[in-house]
């Protein structure tokens, strides 16, 4: 069931989103060569707890850590470990926080030191694909318009669009209806209504769109081992557009 959030629910989601955004900002100075993804996870856990929230990912369907850290060819759900970041890596960090029973969810991809032009291109255009999709959101629009805009932007820039993984509704559950694909036709999907909250999250690959699951049953990597990027915001649908709940414009 797709829920329309009340003003009170949105106030809690706004605070959850603010904590997610602030956690990303807190981690940024630490994202450099030599740090382990496990150390980033501990920093994120401590920060989220200090803000009166809990990491939504920790224990979610058995996930063992507080954030997802997906390096280079890892698309999503990378498990923090003793892996050290190296100069030239890219890392997608997916952070979810629960505040008084409501969730915020945002992923962002970061350069570690100096990265290749190819990786710069991937990061630039995956982030732009996110905003291309967001720009279509407003009450009365079919969700397929958002999905189609992301796919068309990605295809124009010759990036592989992952189909096995999609965005989602969000609220007092981390994953709610509806699914938010990054592909599809404009006449598909539910009609967006004011007060719906969704997480839009393009996952684009430098090569093939094909992916596969590793033996840990979490980590998903590209089929050709080329890099992948992931950008995500939680937003609320408004009458005339949308409001990002996990961005710096959440401060008013």
C-alpha positions in Angstrom: 0.0 0.0 0.0 1.3 3.5 -0.9 0.8 5.9 2.0 0.3 9.7 2.0 2.3 11.1 4.9 0.8 13.5 7.4 2.6 16.7 8.3 3.7 15.1 11.6 5.1 12.1 9.7 6.9 14.4 7.3 8.5 16.3 10.2 10.0 13.1 11.5 11.2 12.1 8.0 12.7 15.5 7.6 14.7 15.0 10.8 15.7 11.5 9.7 16.8 12.9 6.3 18.8 15.7 8.0 20.7 13.1 10.1 21.4 11.1 6.9 22.7 14.2 5.1 24.8 15.3 8.1 26.3 11.8 8.4 27.4 12.0 4.8 29.0 15.4 5.5 30.6 14.1 8.6 32.2 11.2 6.7 33.5 13.2 3.8 36.9 14.3 5.3 37.6 10.7 6.2 37.1 9.3 2.7 40.8 9.0 1.6 43.4 6.5 0.9 44.3 4.2 3.8 41.0 4.2 5.7 39.1 0.9 5.9 35.4 0.7 5.0 34.9 -0.8 8.5 36.3 2.4 10.0 33.9 4.4 8.0 31.1 2.2 9.2 32.1 2.8 12.9 32.3 6.5 12.4 28.8 6.5 10.8 27.3 4.3 13.5 28.7 6.6 16.3 27.5 9.7 14.6 23.9 8.5 13.9 23.6 7.3 17.5 24.8 10.7 18.7 22.0 12.3 16.8 19.3 10.3 18.6 18.7 8.0 15.6 19.6 4.4 14.7 21.2 3.0 11.6 18.3 1.5 9.6 20.7 -0.9 7.7 22.1 -2.5 10.8 20.4 -5.9 11.1 18.0 -5.2 8.2 17.2 -8.6 6.8 20.4 -9.7 8.4 22.7 -7.0 7.0 25.7 -7.0 9.5 26.8 -3.3 9.3 25.4 0.2 9.7 26.1 1.5 6.1 26.8 0.1 2.7 30.2 0.8 1.3 30.5 -0.1 -2.4 33.9 0.3 -4.0 34.6 0.5 -7.7 32.8 -2.4 -9.5 30.5 -3.0 -6.5 27.1 -1.6 -7.4 25.4 -1.7 -4.0 25.3 -3.5 -0.7 29.0 -3.6 -0.2 29.7 -4.8 3.4 32.2 -2.7 5.4 35.3 -4.7 6.0 39.1 -4.4 6.5 39.4 -3.3 2.9 41.5 -0.1 2.7 40.6 2.6 0.2 43.2 3.4 -2.4 44.0 6.5 -4.4 41.9 6.3 -7.6 39.0 4.3 -6.1 35.4 5.5 -6.1 33.1 4.5 -3.2 29.3 4.7 -3.0 28.2 5.1 0.6 24.5 4.3 1.3 23.3 5.7 4.6 19.9 5.1 6.2 18.8 6.4 9.6 15.6 5.9 11.6 14.4 8.7 13.8 11.4 8.1 16.0 10.2 5.3 13.7 10.7 7.0 10.4 13.5 6.6 7.9 15.7 8.7 5.6 17.8 7.1 2.9 20.5 8.6 0.7 23.5 7.2 -1.2 26.3 9.2 -2.7 29.4 8.3 -4.7 32.8 9.8 -3.8 36.2 10.0 -5.4 39.2 8.7 -3.3 42.1 11.0 -4.2 42.8 11.4 -7.9 40.5 9.3 -10.1 40.5 8.6 -13.8 38.6 10.7 -16.4 36.3 7.7 -17.0 35.4 7.5 -13.3 34.9 11.3 -13.2 32.5 11.0 -16.1 30.6 8.2 -14.4 30.2 10.1 -11.2 29.2 13.3 -13.0 26.5 11.8 -15.1 25.1 9.4 -12.5 24.5 12.4 -10.2 23.0 14.4 -13.1 20.7 11.4 -14.0 19.3 11.5 -10.4 18.4 15.2 -10.7 17.0 14.6 -14.2 14.6 12.1 -12.7 13.8 14.3 -9.7 13.0 17.3 -12.0 10.0 15.4 -13.4 8.4 14.8 -10.0 5.1 16.6 -9.0 1.6 15.6 -8.1 -0.4 14.2 -11.1 2.7 12.9 -12.9 3.0 9.1 -13.6 6.1 7.6 -11.9 7.1 6.2 -15.3 7.9 9.8 -16.4 10.6 9.9 -13.7 12.0 6.4 -14.5 12.0 7.2 -18.2 13.9 10.4 -17.7 16.7 8.7 -15.8 17.0 5.9 -18.4 17.1 8.4 -21.4 19.8 10.5 -19.7 21.9 7.4 -18.9 21.5 6.0 -22.5 22.4 9.4 -24.0 25.7 9.2 -22.0 26.2 5.5 -22.8 26.0 4.3 -19.2 24.5 0.9 -18.3 21.2 1.1 -16.3 21.0 -1.6 -13.6 17.5 -3.1 -13.8 17.6 -5.7 -11.0 17.7 -2.9 -8.4 15.2 0.0 -8.0 14.3 2.9 -5.8 11.4 2.6 -3.4 8.8 4.2 -1.3 9.9 5.0 2.3 8.3 6.1 5.6 7.9 4.1 8.8 9.4 1.2 6.8 12.7 1.5 5.0 11.3 -0.1 1.9 7.6 0.6 1.0 5.6 0.6 -2.2 6.0 1.8 -4.9 9.1 0.5 -6.6 10.9 3.3 -8.4 12.7 1.8 -11.5 15.5 3.7 -13.3 14.0 2.6 -16.6 10.6 2.3 -18.3 8.0 4.1 -20.4 6.3 7.4 -19.5 2.9 5.8 -19.3 3.8 3.3 -16.7 3.6 3.4 -12.9 1.4 5.0 -10.3 0.2 8.6 -10.4 2.3 10.6 -7.9 0.3 12.4 -5.2 1.1 15.1 -2.8 2.6 13.7 0.4 4.0 10.5 -1.1 7.6 9.9 -0.1 10.0 8.0 -2.4 13.7 7.2 -2.6 15.0 7.8 -6.2 18.4 6.1 -6.8 20.0 5.6 -10.2 22.7 2.9 -10.2 24.7 3.3 -13.4 27.6 1.4 -14.8 30.5 2.4 -17.0 30.1 -0.8 -19.0 27.4 -3.4 -19.2 24.1 -3.1 -17.2 24.5 -6.7 -16.1 25.3 -7.5 -12.5 25.7 -10.5 -10.3 25.5 -11.4 -6.6 28.5 -12.5 -4.7 28.6 -15.5 -2.3 27.9 -13.3 0.8 24.4 -12.9 -0.6 24.6 -9.1 -0.3 27.4 -7.6 -2.5 26.3 -6.9 -6.1 29.0 -6.3 -8.7 29.1 -5.4 -12.4 29.2 -8.2 -14.8 32.3 -6.9 -16.5 34.1 -5.5 -13.4 33.9 -2.0 -14.6 33.0 0.8 -12.1 29.5 1.6 -11.0 28.1 4.7 -9.3 25.0 5.2 -7.1 23.3 8.5 -6.1 20.1 8.6 -4.1 17.8 11.1 -2.4 14.6 10.7 -0.3 12.0 13.2 -1.5 8.4 14.1 -0.7 6.0 14.8 -3.7 4.5 18.3 -3.5 1.7 19.8 -5.6 4.1 21.7 -7.9 7.3 19.5 -7.6 9.2 17.8 -4.8 11.2 18.5 -1.7 14.5 16.7 -1.0 14.5 15.4 2.6 18.2 14.2 2.5 19.9 17.4 1.1 21.3 20.6 2.4 18.1 22.5 1.4 16.5 20.6 4.3 17.7 23.4 6.6 15.1 26.1 7.0 
